[in-house]
Amino acid sequence: MEDLHWKSAITRVEPNRIALRGYPIDQLMGKISFSQGIYLALRGELPDDRIGRMIDAILVSSIDHGATPPSILAARTVASTGAPLSSAIAAGVLAISRLHGGAIEDGMEQMLSVASRADAEKVTEAEAAARVVAEAKSSKKRLSGFGHRIHTDDPRSKRLFALARELGLAGRHVTIAAALEEALAAAAGKRLPLNVDGAIAAVLCDLGFPPSVANAFFILSRVAGMVAHIEEERHREKPMRRIHPSDHEYDGPAARNVK
């Protein structure tokens, strides 16, 4: 049995007591936000309210993007068969990969490499970004986190960066994201805007998260919207229907503003 013994530093569970990173769960309940709890679980320490607000904004930014993304189509298709909620969610999550929802991890790696290059070559972030863009162009490699099939100016990216600056959390990697955007525009002769994945990548880098957990933020966020689509599919549509990927229209509430 000794050969099978192993350790975990995340949660201690004892009779009548559950402690996450040393903090009793019941004491955390009602005192911290879910986003602060995520930070605690992943980083091991309680964050301040600023970081909690920033992670909240990240999660809200990707909560849903309509019925056309592959993860939502997969979830709705499985839901239409009468499968249980867990199966439909699993199908949707399994559709999230490098080309759908995975750009955050690639974007983080990219921005961290620009920072490392600036340090190693003793140049500014803007110069390092220009060199990375030039090399990507020569090798016909697409940079992650830029451009969008629908948005020419992603409002979510602007809001995330504005909030990061407002909270005093915008750091070196937000600067690098802007430098990459400028370098891409100069190289291409037209602006390829930073999308929400790129903005999230920059903020997560500045918050100190490793790229290996980046896509978890997209998954955590998108599952909430996914459940809404699964419920709508179950209660509004015919079972086992053929789901067209784009021939649908929105008929929900009219445009309204947050007060």
NUFIBA-736870 format. One record per residue (C-alpha): residue number from 1; chain; x, y, z. Coordinates in Angstrom, 1 decimal. Layout:
N
REC    k  c      c1      c2      c3
REC  NUM  A       X       Y       Z
...
//
This chain:
259
REC    k  c      c1      c2      c3
REC    1  A     0.0     0.0     0.0
REC    2  A     2.9     2.4     0.7
REC    3  A     3.8     2.3    -3.0
REC    4  A     0.4     3.7    -3.9
REC    5  A     0.4     6.6    -1.4
REC    6  A     0.2    10.0    -3.0
REC    7  A    -0.5    13.6    -2.0
REC    8  A    -2.6    16.6    -3.1
REC    9  A    -2.3    20.2    -2.0
REC   10  A    -5.7    21.3    -3.2
REC   11  A    -8.5    20.2    -0.8
REC   12  A    -8.5    18.5     2.6
REC   13  A   -11.7    16.6     3.4
REC   14  A   -12.4    15.4     6.9
REC   15  A   -15.6    14.6     8.8
REC   16  A   -17.7    17.8     8.9
REC   17  A   -14.9    19.9     7.3
REC   18  A   -13.9    20.8     3.8
REC   19  A   -11.0    23.1     3.3
REC   20  A    -9.9    24.5    -0.1
REC   21  A    -6.2    25.5     0.0
REC   22  A    -6.6    25.6     3.8
REC   23  A    -9.7    27.8     3.9
REC   24  A   -12.9    26.2     5.1
REC   25  A   -15.4    26.1     2.3
REC   26  A   -18.3    27.2     4.6
REC   27  A   -16.3    30.3     5.6
REC   28  A   -15.7    31.2     1.9
REC   29  A   -19.4    30.8     1.0
REC   30  A   -21.0    34.2     0.8
REC   31  A   -17.7    36.0     1.3
REC   32  A   -15.9    35.5    -1.9
REC   33  A   -17.1    35.4    -5.5
REC   34  A   -17.0    32.2    -7.7
REC   35  A   -14.2    33.9    -9.7
REC   36  A   -12.2    34.4    -6.5
REC   37  A   -12.8    30.8    -5.7
REC   38  A   -11.4    29.8    -9.1
REC   39  A    -8.3    31.9    -8.5
REC   40  A    -7.9    30.3    -5.1
REC   41  A    -8.2    26.8    -6.5
REC   42  A    -5.8    27.4    -9.4
REC   43  A    -3.2    29.7    -7.8
REC   44  A    -3.5    28.6    -4.1
REC   45  A    -4.1    32.1    -2.6
REC   46  A    -7.1    34.3    -2.1
REC   47  A    -7.1    37.2    -4.6
REC   48  A    -8.3    40.7    -3.8
REC   49  A   -11.6    42.1    -5.2
REC   50  A    -9.9    43.6    -8.2
REC   51  A    -8.7    40.2    -9.5
REC   52  A   -12.1    38.7    -8.8
REC   53  A   -13.8    41.4   -10.8
REC   54  A   -11.4    40.9   -13.7
REC   55  A   -11.9    37.2   -13.8
REC   56  A   -15.7    37.8   -13.6
REC   57  A   -15.4    40.0   -16.7
REC   58  A   -13.4    37.3   -18.5
REC   59  A   -16.1    34.6   -17.7
REC   60  A   -18.9    36.9   -18.8
REC   61  A   -17.1    37.8   -22.0
REC   62  A   -17.3    34.3   -23.4
REC   63  A   -20.5    33.0   -21.8
REC   64  A   -22.2    32.7   -25.2
REC   65  A   -21.7    33.6   -28.9
REC   66  A   -24.9    32.4   -30.4
REC   67  A   -25.9    29.0   -31.8
REC   68  A   -23.3    28.7   -34.6
REC   69  A   -20.1    27.8   -32.7
REC   70  A   -19.2    24.1   -33.0
REC   71  A   -19.5    23.5   -29.2
REC   72  A   -23.1    24.8   -29.2
REC   73  A   -24.1    22.9   -32.3
REC   74  A   -22.6    19.7   -30.8
REC   75  A   -24.4    20.2   -27.5
REC   76  A   -27.7    21.0   -29.2
REC   77  A   -27.4    18.0   -31.5
REC   78  A   -26.8    15.6   -28.7
REC   79  A   -29.6    17.2   -26.6
REC   80  A   -32.0    16.7   -29.6
REC   81  A   -31.5    12.9   -29.2
REC   82  A   -33.0    13.0   -25.7
REC   83  A   -29.6    12.4   -24.0
REC   84  A   -29.1    13.6   -20.5
REC   85  A   -27.8    17.1   -19.7
REC   86  A   -24.4    15.7   -18.7
REC   87  A   -24.0    14.0   -22.1
REC   88  A   -25.0    17.1   -24.1
REC   89  A   -22.5    19.3   -22.1
REC   90  A   -19.8    16.7   -22.6
REC   91  A   -20.3    16.7   -26.3
REC   92  A   -20.1    20.5   -26.4
REC   93  A   -16.9    20.6   -24.3
REC   94  A   -15.3    17.9   -26.4
REC   95  A   -15.8    20.2   -29.5
REC   96  A   -13.6    22.9   -27.8
REC   97  A   -10.1    22.6   -29.1
REC   98  A    -7.2    24.5   -30.6
REC   99  A    -9.3    26.0   -33.4
REC  100  A   -12.4    26.7   -31.3
REC  101  A   -11.8    28.2   -27.9
REC  102  A    -8.1    27.1   -27.8
REC  103  A    -6.7    30.4   -29.1
REC  104  A    -6.3    31.7   -25.5
REC  105  A    -3.6    29.2   -24.7
REC  106  A    -1.8    29.8   -28.0
REC  107  A    -2.2    33.6   -27.5
REC  108  A    -0.6    33.4   -24.1
REC  109  A     2.3    31.4   -25.4
REC  110  A     2.7    34.0   -28.1
REC  111  A     2.7    37.0   -25.8
REC  112  A     5.0    35.3   -23.3
REC  113  A     7.5    34.6   -26.2
REC  114  A     7.4    38.2   -27.2
REC  115  A     8.3    39.2   -23.6
REC  116  A    11.1    36.7   -23.5
REC  117  A    12.4    37.8   -26.8
REC  118  A    12.4    41.5   -25.8
REC  119  A    14.4    40.6   -22.7
REC  120  A    16.8    38.3   -24.5
REC  121  A    17.5    40.6   -27.4
REC  122  A    17.4    43.8   -25.3
REC  123  A    14.7    45.5   -27.4
REC  124  A    11.4    47.0   -26.7
REC  125  A     8.2    45.0   -26.7
REC  126  A     7.1    46.8   -29.9
REC  127  A    10.4    45.8   -31.6
REC  128  A    10.1    42.2   -30.4
REC  129  A     6.4    42.1   -31.6
REC  130  A     7.4    43.4   -35.0
REC  131  A    10.0    40.7   -35.3
REC  132  A     7.6    38.0   -34.3
REC  133  A     5.0    39.2   -36.8
REC  134  A     7.6    39.4   -39.6
REC  135  A     8.7    35.8   -38.9
REC  136  A     5.1    34.6   -38.8
REC  137  A     4.4    36.4   -42.2
REC  138  A     7.5    34.8   -43.8
REC  139  A     6.5    31.3   -42.7
REC  140  A     2.8    32.0   -43.4
REC  141  A     1.9    31.3   -39.8
REC  142  A    -1.3    32.8   -38.4
REC  143  A    -1.0    34.5   -35.0
REC  144  A    -3.6    33.5   -32.4
REC  145  A    -6.0    36.0   -30.9
REC  146  A    -6.4    38.3   -33.9
REC  147  A    -9.3    38.7   -36.4
REC  148  A   -12.8    37.4   -36.1
REC  149  A   -15.3    35.9   -38.6
REC  150  A   -18.0    38.4   -37.6
REC  151  A   -16.5    41.3   -35.6
REC  152  A   -14.2    43.9   -37.1
REC  153  A   -13.9    45.6   -33.8
REC  154  A   -14.6    43.2   -30.9
REC  155  A   -16.3    45.2   -28.1
REC  156  A   -15.4    42.5   -25.6
REC  157  A   -11.7    43.1   -26.1
REC  158  A   -12.0    46.8   -25.6
REC  159  A   -14.0    46.4   -22.4
REC  160  A   -11.6    43.8   -20.9
REC  161  A    -8.6    46.1   -21.5
REC  162  A   -10.5    49.2   -20.2
REC  163  A   -11.4    47.3   -17.0
REC  164  A    -7.9    45.9   -16.6
REC  165  A    -6.6    49.5   -16.7
REC  166  A    -9.3    50.8   -14.4
REC  167  A    -8.4    48.1   -11.8
REC  168  A    -4.7    48.6   -12.2
REC  169  A    -4.2    45.1   -13.5
REC  170  A    -3.0    45.9   -17.1
REC  171  A     0.6    45.1   -17.3
REC  172  A     3.3    44.1   -19.8
REC  173  A     1.3    41.6   -21.7
REC  174  A    -1.6    44.0   -22.4
REC  175  A     1.1    46.3   -23.9
REC  176  A     2.4    43.4   -25.9
REC  177  A    -1.0    42.6   -27.3
REC  178  A    -1.4    46.2   -28.5
REC  179  A     2.1    46.1   -30.0
REC  180  A     1.3    42.9   -31.9
REC  181  A    -1.9    44.4   -33.2
REC  182  A     0.0    47.4   -34.5
REC  183  A     2.8    45.3   -36.0
REC  184  A     0.2    43.1   -37.8
REC  185  A    -1.6    46.2   -39.2
REC  186  A     1.8    47.5   -40.5
REC  187  A     2.7    44.2   -42.0
REC  188  A    -0.7    43.4   -43.6
REC  189  A    -1.6    47.0   -44.7
REC  190  A    -4.9    46.6   -42.9
REC  191  A    -5.9    46.3   -39.3
REC  192  A    -6.6    42.8   -37.9
REC  193  A    -8.2    43.5   -34.6
REC  194  A    -7.5    41.8   -31.3
REC  195  A   -10.3    39.4   -30.6
REC  196  A   -11.7    38.4   -27.2
REC  197  A    -9.4    35.3   -27.0
REC  198  A    -6.3    37.5   -27.5
REC  199  A    -7.5    40.0   -24.9
REC  200  A    -8.2    37.2   -22.4
REC  201  A    -4.7    35.8   -23.1
REC  202  A    -3.0    39.1   -22.4
REC  203  A    -5.0    39.6   -19.1
REC  204  A    -4.3    36.1   -17.9
REC  205  A    -0.6    36.5   -18.6
REC  206  A    -0.6    39.7   -16.5
REC  207  A    -2.5    37.9   -13.7
REC  208  A     0.2    35.2   -13.7
REC  209  A    -1.7    32.2   -14.9
REC  210  A     0.2    29.6   -16.9
REC  211  A    -0.9    28.9   -20.5
REC  212  A    -1.7    25.3   -19.6
REC  213  A    -4.9    26.4   -17.8
REC  214  A    -6.0    29.1   -20.3
REC  215  A    -8.6    27.1   -22.1
REC  216  A   -10.3    26.3   -18.7
REC  217  A   -11.6    29.8   -18.6
REC  218  A   -13.3    29.5   -21.9
REC  219  A   -14.8    26.1   -20.9
REC  220  A   -16.0    27.4   -17.5
REC  221  A   -17.6    30.4   -19.2
REC  222  A   -19.1    28.7   -22.2
REC  223  A   -20.7    25.8   -20.3
REC  224  A   -23.2    28.3   -18.8
REC  225  A   -24.4    29.4   -22.2
REC  226  A   -24.3    25.8   -23.4
REC  227  A   -26.8    24.8   -20.8
REC  228  A   -29.1    27.6   -21.9
REC  229  A   -28.9    26.2   -25.5
REC  230  A   -29.5    22.6   -24.4
REC  231  A   -32.6    23.6   -22.4
REC  232  A   -33.9    25.6   -25.3
REC  233  A   -33.3    22.7   -27.7
REC  234  A   -35.1    20.3   -25.3
REC  235  A   -38.2    22.4   -24.7
REC  236  A   -38.6    24.3   -28.0
REC  237  A   -37.5    22.1   -30.8
REC  238  A   -38.5    18.7   -32.2
REC  239  A   -36.4    15.7   -31.1
REC  240  A   -33.9    14.2   -33.6
REC  241  A   -34.2    17.2   -35.9
REC  242  A   -31.6    18.2   -38.5
REC  243  A   -29.9    21.3   -37.2
REC  244  A   -28.8    23.8   -39.8
REC  245  A   -25.6    25.5   -38.7
REC  246  A   -26.6    29.0   -39.8
REC  247  A   -30.2    29.2   -41.0
REC  248  A   -31.8    30.5   -37.8
REC  249  A   -32.8    33.8   -36.4
REC  250  A   -32.9    35.5   -33.0
REC  251  A   -36.4    36.1   -31.5
REC  252  A   -35.5    36.9   -27.9
REC  253  A   -35.8    40.2   -26.0
REC  254  A   -35.2    43.5   -27.9
REC  255  A   -32.0    45.4   -27.3
REC  256  A   -31.7    46.7   -23.7
REC  257  A   -29.1    48.2   -21.5
REC  258  A   -27.7    47.4   -18.1
REC  259  A   -28.7    50.1   -15.6
//
